[in-house]
Amino acid sequence: VVYTQSEILQREVYLFERLDSPSREPMKHLKAICFLRPTKENVELLVQELRRPKYSVYFIYFSNVISKSDVKALAEADEQEVVAEVQEFYGDYIAVNPHVFSLNLLGCCRGRSWDQAQLARTTQGLTALLLSLKKCPMIRYQLSSEPAKRLAECVKQVITKEYELFDFRRTEVPPLLLILDRSDDAITPLLNQWTYQAMVHELLGINNNRIDLSRVPGISKDLREVVLSAENDEFYANNMYLNFAEIGTNIKNLMEDFQRRKPKEQQKLESIADMKAFVENYPQFKKMSGTVSKHVTVVGELSRLVAERNLLEVSEVEQELACQNDHSSALQVLHPKPGSWGSTPLLPPGWGSTGISSLGPCAAAPKLPAPVPLPAQLVSAVVEYGGKRVRGSDLFGPKDAVAITKQFLKGLKGIENVYTQHQPLLQETLDQLIKGKLKDSQYPYLGPNTLRDRPQDIIVFLIGGATYEEALTVYNLNRSNPGVRIVLGGTTIHNTRR
């Protein structure tokens, strides 16, 4: 996630070992750099290591705040005085994109309450992010969510306890941490996506920038797992937020560019100058060859899955259900081929949108087979998690006259793409926040202080996980509001399967 192996090798780091590996050999001619989370288990492993050191010198870096008692335990274990340095390097989270981070946590809550271990881990990850960004924020949270309030209180406790660490230079407008609950918008993670990064995660899965392609028919051995990183892949960086149609055009252009360069690189080597030029250009050519192979394979597999699962038809119905009050056209489309709907979860009855309830009986009628045979318990669980009764906001549309007029005028402009009509609730929430119109009654401040000016540095965190559609929303808001910087985080990054 942070460094490629080739980049680490350039730093003359040649050996990579886990601290808990039992088969490590003593290598007194080497220095060791240890980077680890300051957990009880890791500190104990490090204590055992220092009692019987296998390397000449140790440079120890913790990804979060370490207690004084743990530092004392390490000092007592270092009888041979091999530790040269101990530092806190606040990286206790996964940086997914330049404006997106994740804690890689699944199942953070039990019902409507926190799992205590996950609450502690989330607090640690969020405070590490604040320390790495050098931010001591004011905190707002979603009033309708008890987990949001609890997390806000835990973060505030850490800031108060570690006040010296959070003693950063004051800014004219303090930064703001906004804590939200996924249950307020459980629709967004259920929709198919059509931008490159989001599609890859939805259909193939992104795990710490790695994509498992081992199930792709006829895949070559060297492409069974590939890395997609905007830091090291120019094509991916330029295309991750573009829609699938544009990706098809751009992959064609990439192929044509590669074909144009290929003959020049493989011309006959008739002189020393030719050989020298070939050696200088070969790494760049090889890198481009790998990029082409990787993206052609990924885009080809995405195309195959879209066709195999009829995702264009599925997505059109999803968007109709999520965005329109009149679902008659959605009902006309609901004539699925056997198995064509895969595991796509359409909106259940009782979700809270006008007219959606009527889809339940219609879809179950003998004349129209149910598109998704979901167990009754699952439907009930989904409604209990994110249904109308538990939401703090109006997910399916505005109620006041001004907002309804704006939505109507927006609709008159026409829809550019029927597959991307949906906008996450986060879009409206952040838009209101940027304009200074987010209601204190729904998103109160923790403590007596409030912001008098519009926020400029915003960190928004979603308990229950964020999505790549919301990452795109934040990316676009950052581009369209030059004076505002927004960072999005979540306990995980969702697709419809997790």
PLY file of the C-alpha trace (Angstrom):
ply
format ascii 1.0
element vertex 498
property float x
property float y
property float z
element edge 497
property int vertex1
property int vertex2
end_header
0.00 0.00 0.00
2.80 2.43 0.91
5.83 1.29 -1.09
6.43 -1.08 -3.95
9.09 -3.71 -3.38
11.25 -2.21 -6.14
11.13 1.19 -4.38
12.20 -0.42 -1.11
15.06 -2.20 -2.88
16.25 1.16 -4.20
16.65 2.15 -0.53
18.98 -0.85 -0.10
16.50 -2.84 1.97
16.93 -6.44 0.87
15.28 -8.60 3.51
11.64 -8.53 4.65
10.63 -10.52 7.74
7.68 -10.69 10.11
8.49 -10.19 13.76
6.51 -13.32 14.68
8.30 -15.55 12.16
9.89 -18.47 14.08
12.43 -19.38 11.40
14.48 -16.17 11.27
18.26 -16.61 11.28
20.62 -14.33 13.28
22.24 -11.79 10.91
24.47 -9.56 13.00
25.85 -7.81 9.91
22.42 -6.27 9.18
20.53 -3.39 10.74
16.79 -3.80 11.38
13.98 -1.31 10.84
10.83 -2.34 12.74
7.46 -0.81 11.83
4.52 -2.08 13.85
1.28 -1.18 15.59
1.76 -0.59 19.34
-0.48 -3.49 20.38
0.12 -5.59 23.47
1.04 -8.60 21.30
3.51 -6.64 19.16
5.22 -5.05 22.16
5.65 -8.50 23.74
7.14 -9.87 20.49
9.54 -6.93 20.38
10.54 -7.48 24.02
11.41 -11.11 23.19
13.35 -9.95 20.12
15.44 -7.45 22.09
16.31 -10.03 24.73
17.87 -12.19 22.01
18.63 -9.75 19.17
19.25 -11.21 15.71
20.53 -7.96 14.16
23.20 -5.45 15.09
21.03 -2.33 15.47
17.26 -1.72 15.73
15.35 1.35 14.55
11.81 1.04 15.93
8.81 2.94 14.54
5.29 2.61 15.94
2.27 3.50 13.81
0.49 5.16 16.73
0.94 6.48 20.25
2.78 4.04 22.54
2.35 4.12 26.31
5.20 5.02 28.66
4.89 1.62 30.35
5.49 -0.14 27.02
8.53 2.05 26.31
9.86 1.15 29.76
9.36 -2.59 29.04
11.33 -2.25 25.80
14.12 -0.35 27.55
14.42 -3.04 30.22
14.58 -5.76 27.55
17.34 -3.93 25.63
20.17 -5.16 27.85
22.60 -5.32 24.90
21.77 -1.72 23.92
20.96 -2.51 20.30
18.08 -0.01 19.98
19.24 3.15 18.21
15.89 4.87 17.84
12.23 4.67 18.93
9.69 6.92 17.22
5.96 7.30 16.70
5.14 7.52 13.00
1.39 8.01 12.69
0.28 5.68 9.93
-2.29 3.49 11.68
-4.65 3.46 8.68
-4.67 2.57 4.98
-4.29 5.49 2.54
-6.48 4.33 -0.35
-6.43 7.49 -2.51
-4.91 10.93 -1.86
-8.22 11.95 -0.25
-9.52 8.57 1.00
-8.48 6.30 3.87
-9.77 3.06 5.38
-9.23 1.05 8.55
-9.97 -2.30 6.85
-12.48 -3.25 9.56
-15.56 -5.36 8.86
-18.52 -5.70 11.23
-17.66 -2.81 13.54
-21.06 -2.76 15.26
-23.34 -5.34 16.86
-26.82 -4.18 16.02
-26.97 -0.48 16.90
-24.02 -0.59 19.31
-20.25 -0.68 18.93
-18.19 -3.80 19.30
-15.82 -2.51 22.01
-12.66 -3.86 20.39
-13.63 -2.28 17.06
-14.45 1.01 18.78
-10.96 1.08 20.31
-9.35 0.25 16.95
-11.42 2.89 15.12
-10.49 5.51 17.71
-6.82 4.64 17.29
-6.99 4.82 13.50
-8.87 8.11 13.46
-6.57 9.80 15.98
-3.53 8.55 14.05
-4.94 10.19 10.93
-5.43 13.48 12.79
-1.86 13.35 14.10
-0.41 12.55 10.68
-2.32 15.48 9.14
-1.43 17.69 12.13
-5.08 18.54 12.80
-6.80 19.19 16.11
-10.39 19.46 14.89
-13.72 20.53 16.20
-16.04 17.51 16.12
-19.59 17.15 14.80
-21.53 13.90 14.72
-24.80 12.48 13.42
-27.33 12.93 16.23
-29.51 9.98 15.17
-26.55 7.59 15.58
-25.43 6.47 19.04
-22.24 4.88 17.57
-21.33 8.25 15.97
-21.72 10.06 19.29
-19.71 7.36 21.11
-16.83 7.55 18.61
-16.82 11.35 18.78
-16.49 11.16 22.58
-13.66 8.61 22.38
-11.68 10.72 19.88
-12.19 13.79 22.07
-10.91 11.87 25.11
-7.69 10.96 23.28
-7.19 14.56 22.11
-7.65 15.77 25.70
-5.34 13.11 27.15
-2.60 13.61 24.55
-2.99 17.40 24.42
0.75 17.94 23.90
0.71 15.84 20.71
-2.30 17.77 19.39
-0.79 21.18 20.16
-0.54 22.25 16.52
-0.33 25.76 15.13
-3.75 27.39 15.25
-5.46 28.21 11.97
-7.93 31.02 11.36
-10.70 28.48 10.73
-10.29 25.29 12.81
-10.46 21.94 10.97
-13.65 19.92 11.32
-14.19 16.20 11.92
-17.67 15.04 10.87
-18.66 11.53 12.02
-21.51 9.84 10.14
-23.21 6.44 10.24
-23.51 4.18 7.20
-27.06 3.28 8.21
-28.21 6.76 7.21
-27.52 5.81 3.58
-27.48 2.05 3.11
-28.51 2.45 -0.55
-25.18 3.66 -1.95
-23.20 0.44 -1.20
-25.90 -1.65 -2.91
-25.69 -0.03 -6.35
-23.54 -1.18 -9.26
-20.86 1.31 -10.24
-19.57 2.48 -13.64
-16.31 4.32 -12.93
-13.06 2.37 -13.27
-11.88 2.11 -9.66
-15.40 1.48 -8.33
-16.12 -1.18 -10.99
-12.88 -3.01 -10.25
-13.72 -3.12 -6.54
-17.32 -4.16 -7.19
-16.62 -6.95 -9.70
-13.07 -8.08 -8.84
-12.34 -6.66 -5.38
-9.48 -4.36 -4.35
-7.52 -5.49 -1.31
-4.70 -3.11 -0.33
-4.32 -2.10 -4.01
-4.08 -5.76 -5.10
-6.51 -7.39 -7.53
-6.98 -11.17 -7.61
-7.37 -12.27 -11.25
-6.73 -15.97 -10.64
-10.32 -16.85 -11.63
-10.15 -15.09 -14.99
-10.46 -17.70 -17.79
-7.10 -18.36 -19.46
-5.16 -15.98 -17.23
-1.36 -16.14 -17.48
0.69 -16.94 -14.39
2.24 -13.47 -14.08
-1.18 -11.75 -14.16
-2.96 -13.82 -11.50
-2.51 -10.93 -9.08
-1.91 -7.34 -10.18
-1.41 -4.05 -8.37
-3.50 -0.96 -9.14
-1.91 2.11 -7.56
-2.33 5.70 -8.69
1.11 6.43 -7.26
2.89 4.08 -9.65
0.48 3.67 -12.57
-0.12 6.75 -14.72
-2.93 5.16 -16.74
-4.81 4.18 -13.59
-4.29 7.61 -12.03
-5.72 9.32 -15.12
-8.67 6.96 -15.54
-9.79 5.81 -12.09
-12.71 8.28 -11.96
-13.77 7.99 -15.62
-16.79 5.96 -16.69
-16.51 2.59 -18.38
-17.20 3.88 -21.89
-14.29 6.32 -21.64
-12.04 3.57 -20.24
-12.70 1.48 -23.37
-11.60 4.35 -25.61
-8.53 5.13 -23.49
-7.40 1.49 -23.33
-7.58 1.41 -27.13
-5.42 4.56 -27.29
-2.95 3.00 -24.84
-2.68 -0.10 -27.03
-2.12 1.98 -30.16
0.57 4.04 -28.41
2.27 0.84 -27.29
2.18 -0.61 -30.81
3.73 2.57 -32.22
6.62 2.41 -29.77
7.17 -1.32 -30.01
8.93 -1.50 -33.43
11.31 1.30 -32.44
12.35 -0.54 -29.31
12.89 -3.82 -31.14
14.91 -2.52 -34.08
18.22 -4.20 -34.91
21.12 -3.40 -32.63
23.80 -2.57 -35.20
26.06 -0.30 -33.18
27.21 0.49 -29.67
24.95 3.56 -29.76
21.95 1.36 -30.67
22.73 -0.98 -27.79
23.13 1.93 -25.37
19.81 3.45 -26.46
18.08 0.08 -26.10
19.44 -0.45 -22.57
18.35 3.07 -21.53
14.84 2.70 -22.96
14.20 -0.95 -22.08
12.97 -0.39 -18.48
10.44 2.20 -19.69
9.31 -0.11 -22.50
9.02 -3.07 -20.12
7.00 -0.97 -17.66
4.64 0.15 -20.43
4.28 -3.44 -21.62
3.27 -4.49 -18.10
0.81 -1.60 -17.83
-0.83 -2.50 -21.15
-1.11 -6.21 -20.28
-2.54 -5.44 -16.85
-5.21 -2.99 -17.92
-6.25 -4.90 -21.04
-6.77 -7.96 -18.82
-8.69 -6.04 -16.14
-10.92 -4.17 -18.61
-11.53 -7.36 -20.58
-12.66 -9.20 -17.45
-14.90 -6.30 -16.43
-16.53 -6.39 -19.87
-17.06 -10.16 -19.60
-18.69 -9.88 -16.18
-20.92 -6.97 -17.24
-22.24 -9.04 -20.15
-22.47 -12.31 -18.18
-24.44 -10.74 -15.32
-26.56 -8.38 -17.48
-25.34 -5.50 -15.35
-26.51 -2.79 -17.73
-30.11 -3.94 -17.29
-29.65 -4.50 -13.56
-28.09 -1.08 -13.05
-30.85 0.68 -14.97
-33.47 -0.84 -12.65
-31.39 -0.05 -9.55
-31.05 3.59 -10.57
-34.77 3.81 -11.33
-35.66 2.45 -7.89
-33.13 4.61 -6.06
-33.75 7.91 -7.86
-37.30 8.03 -9.23
-40.68 8.07 -7.49
-42.44 6.48 -10.48
-41.28 2.85 -10.72
-43.48 1.81 -13.65
-40.58 1.67 -16.10
-38.59 -0.41 -13.62
-41.44 -2.92 -13.46
-41.44 -3.17 -17.25
-37.75 -4.10 -17.23
-38.17 -6.77 -14.52
-38.25 -9.83 -16.80
-34.95 -11.45 -15.84
-33.26 -14.31 -17.62
-32.56 -17.33 -15.39
-29.73 -16.35 -13.05
-29.17 -13.02 -14.78
-29.61 -10.89 -11.69
-26.78 -12.60 -9.83
-26.69 -11.46 -6.24
-27.63 -7.85 -6.96
-29.75 -6.63 -4.02
-32.65 -4.48 -5.27
-34.39 -2.28 -2.72
-36.62 -4.22 -0.30
-40.24 -3.37 0.58
-40.64 -0.97 3.47
-37.37 0.82 2.74
-39.10 4.16 2.95
-39.22 5.56 -0.59
-42.59 6.43 -2.12
-43.79 3.52 -4.17
-41.01 1.10 -3.32
-43.27 -0.85 -0.97
-45.53 -1.72 -3.90
-42.66 -3.47 -5.65
-42.70 -6.24 -3.06
-46.09 -7.79 -3.95
-45.60 -7.09 -7.67
-42.23 -8.78 -7.78
-43.62 -11.78 -5.95
-46.69 -12.17 -8.18
-46.90 -15.36 -10.31
-46.83 -13.38 -13.57
-43.57 -11.62 -12.68
-40.89 -13.79 -11.06
-39.06 -12.24 -8.14
-35.79 -10.77 -9.42
-33.91 -11.62 -6.23
-35.17 -14.42 -3.96
-33.96 -12.90 -0.68
-34.69 -14.65 2.63
-37.31 -12.81 4.69
-34.86 -12.46 7.60
-32.35 -10.69 5.36
-34.92 -8.19 4.11
-36.00 -7.50 7.71
-32.38 -7.06 8.79
-31.68 -4.58 5.98
-34.79 -2.52 6.80
-33.94 -2.62 10.51
-30.39 -1.42 9.75
-31.16 1.41 7.32
-34.93 1.76 7.05
-36.97 4.92 7.45
-37.38 4.58 11.23
-33.64 4.64 12.00
-32.46 7.21 9.47
-31.76 10.73 10.66
-32.08 12.31 7.21
-34.43 12.16 4.24
-32.58 9.74 1.99
-35.06 9.65 -0.88
-35.79 13.29 -1.47
-36.36 16.75 -0.02
-39.56 17.74 1.74
-39.41 21.56 1.89
-40.68 23.59 -1.06
-37.37 25.26 -1.93
-35.49 21.96 -2.07
-38.24 20.32 -4.14
-38.12 23.22 -6.63
-34.33 22.88 -6.95
-34.65 19.16 -7.54
-37.36 19.74 -10.18
-35.26 22.33 -12.05
-32.28 19.99 -11.89
-34.44 17.26 -13.43
-35.51 19.53 -16.30
-31.89 19.72 -17.46
-32.09 16.06 -18.41
-30.08 13.04 -17.33
-26.76 12.55 -19.08
-26.42 8.91 -18.10
-29.22 6.65 -16.81
-26.61 4.49 -15.06
-25.21 7.34 -12.94
-28.33 9.23 -11.84
-27.79 8.40 -8.18
-25.95 10.82 -5.90
-24.91 9.61 -2.43
-26.48 11.30 0.58
-22.93 12.42 1.42
-23.05 14.78 -1.57
-25.91 16.78 -0.05
-24.48 16.59 3.48
-21.07 17.96 2.47
-22.60 20.56 0.17
-24.64 21.88 3.09
-21.57 21.77 5.36
-19.40 23.71 2.89
-22.10 26.38 2.59
-22.46 26.62 6.37
-26.04 25.34 6.24
-25.69 21.92 7.89
-28.21 21.87 10.73
-26.81 21.78 14.26
-30.00 20.04 15.35
-29.12 17.00 13.17
-25.31 17.22 13.34
-24.43 18.82 16.70
-20.97 19.86 17.85
-19.32 17.88 20.62
-18.81 20.46 23.35
-19.84 24.10 23.68
-17.78 25.59 20.83
-19.09 26.00 17.28
-17.60 27.18 13.99
-18.49 30.75 13.07
-16.95 30.51 9.60
-17.38 27.99 6.82
-15.01 25.04 7.27
-11.98 24.72 4.99
-10.37 21.50 6.25
-12.97 18.72 6.56
-12.42 15.12 7.61
-15.58 13.04 7.20
-15.64 9.53 8.67
-18.29 6.88 7.97
-18.91 4.26 10.65
-19.81 1.09 8.77
-17.69 1.91 5.74
-17.42 4.28 2.77
-17.75 3.53 -0.95
-15.85 4.47 -4.09
-18.94 6.35 -5.30
-18.56 8.57 -2.23
-14.82 8.83 -2.92
-15.72 10.18 -6.38
-18.14 12.64 -4.76
-15.40 13.97 -2.47
-12.94 14.12 -5.39
-15.39 16.26 -7.38
-16.19 18.50 -4.38
-12.48 19.15 -3.85
-12.11 20.10 -7.51
-15.15 22.39 -7.57
-14.35 24.12 -4.23
-10.69 25.25 -4.42
-10.65 26.71 -0.90
-11.95 23.51 0.69
-10.00 20.31 1.43
-12.04 17.20 2.21
-10.70 13.82 3.33
-13.05 10.82 3.38
-12.55 7.83 5.64
-14.44 4.74 6.72
-14.09 1.59 8.76
-13.88 -0.21 5.38
-14.43 0.38 1.65
-17.62 -1.38 0.55
-18.82 -3.22 -2.46
-22.20 -5.02 -2.63
-20.69 -8.25 -1.33
-19.21 -6.93 1.91
0 1
1 2
2 3
3 4
4 5
5 6
6 7
7 8
8 9
9 10
10 11
11 12
12 13
13 14
14 15
15 16
16 17
17 18
18 19
19 20
20 21
21 22
22 23
23 24
24 25
25 26
26 27
27 28
28 29
29 30
30 31
31 32
32 33
33 34
34 35
35 36
36 37
37 38
38 39
39 40
40 41
41 42
42 43
43 44
44 45
45 46
46 47
47 48
48 49
49 50
50 51
51 52
52 53
53 54
54 55
55 56
56 57
57 58
58 59
59 60
60 61
61 62
62 63
63 64
64 65
65 66
66 67
67 68
68 69
69 70
70 71
71 72
72 73
73 74
74 75
75 76
76 77
77 78
78 79
79 80
80 81
81 82
82 83
83 84
84 85
85 86
86 87
87 88
88 89
89 90
90 91
91 92
92 93
93 94
94 95
95 96
96 97
97 98
98 99
99 100
100 101
101 102
102 103
103 104
104 105
105 106
106 107
107 108
108 109
109 110
110 111
111 112
112 113
113 114
114 115
115 116
116 117
117 118
118 119
119 120
120 121
121 122
122 123
123 124
124 125
125 126
126 127
127 128
128 129
129 130
130 131
131 132
132 133
133 134
134 135
135 136
136 137
137 138
138 139
139 140
140 141
141 142
142 143
143 144
144 145
145 146
146 147
147 148
148 149
149 150
150 151
151 152
152 153
153 154
154 155
155 156
156 157
157 158
158 159
159 160
160 161
161 162
162 163
163 164
164 165
165 166
166 167
167 168
168 169
169 170
170 171
171 172
172 173
173 174
174 175
175 176
176 177
177 178
178 179
179 180
180 181
181 182
182 183
183 184
184 185
185 186
186 187
187 188
188 189
189 190
190 191
191 192
192 193
193 194
194 195
195 196
196 197
197 198
198 199
199 200
200 201
201 202
202 203
203 204
204 205
205 206
206 207
207 208
208 209
209 210
210 211
211 212
212 213
213 214
214 215
215 216
216 217
217 218
218 219
219 220
220 221
221 222
222 223
223 224
224 225
225 226
226 227
227 228
228 229
229 230
230 231
231 232
232 233
233 234
234 235
235 236
236 237
237 238
238 239
239 240
240 241
241 242
242 243
243 244
244 245
245 246
246 247
247 248
248 249
249 250
250 251
251 252
252 253
253 254
254 255
255 256
256 257
257 258
258 259
259 260
260 261
261 262
262 263
263 264
264 265
265 266
266 267
267 268
268 269
269 270
270 271
271 272
272 273
273 274
274 275
275 276
276 277
277 278
278 279
279 280
280 281
281 282
282 283
283 284
284 285
285 286
286 287
287 288
288 289
289 290
290 291
291 292
292 293
293 294
294 295
295 296
296 297
297 298
298 299
299 300
300 301
301 302
302 303
303 304
304 305
305 306
306 307
307 308
308 309
309 310
310 311
311 312
312 313
313 314
314 315
315 316
316 317
317 318
318 319
319 320
320 321
321 322
322 323
323 324
324 325
325 326
326 327
327 328
328 329
329 330
330 331
331 332
332 333
333 334
334 335
335 336
336 337
337 338
338 339
339 340
340 341
341 342
342 343
343 344
344 345
345 346
346 347
347 348
348 349
349 350
350 351
351 352
352 353
353 354
354 355
355 356
356 357
357 358
358 359
359 360
360 361
361 362
362 363
363 364
364 365
365 366
366 367
367 368
368 369
369 370
370 371
371 372
372 373
373 374
374 375
375 376
376 377
377 378
378 379
379 380
380 381
381 382
382 383
383 384
384 385
385 386
386 387
387 388
388 389
389 390
390 391
391 392
392 393
393 394
394 395
395 396
396 397
397 398
398 399
399 400
400 401
401 402
402 403
403 404
404 405
405 406
406 407
407 408
408 409
409 410
410 411
411 412
412 413
413 414
414 415
415 416
416 417
417 418
418 419
419 420
420 421
421 422
422 423
423 424
424 425
425 426
426 427
427 428
428 429
429 430
430 431
431 432
432 433
433 434
434 435
435 436
436 437
437 438
438 439
439 440
440 441
441 442
442 443
443 444
444 445
445 446
446 447
447 448
448 449
449 450
450 451
451 452
452 453
453 454
454 455
455 456
456 457
457 458
458 459
459 460
460 461
461 462
462 463
463 464
464 465
465 466
466 467
467 468
468 469
469 470
470 471
471 472
472 473
473 474
474 475
475 476
476 477
477 478
478 479
479 480
480 481
481 482
482 483
483 484
484 485
485 486
486 487
487 488
488 489
489 490
490 491
491 492
492 493
493 494
494 495
495 496
496 497
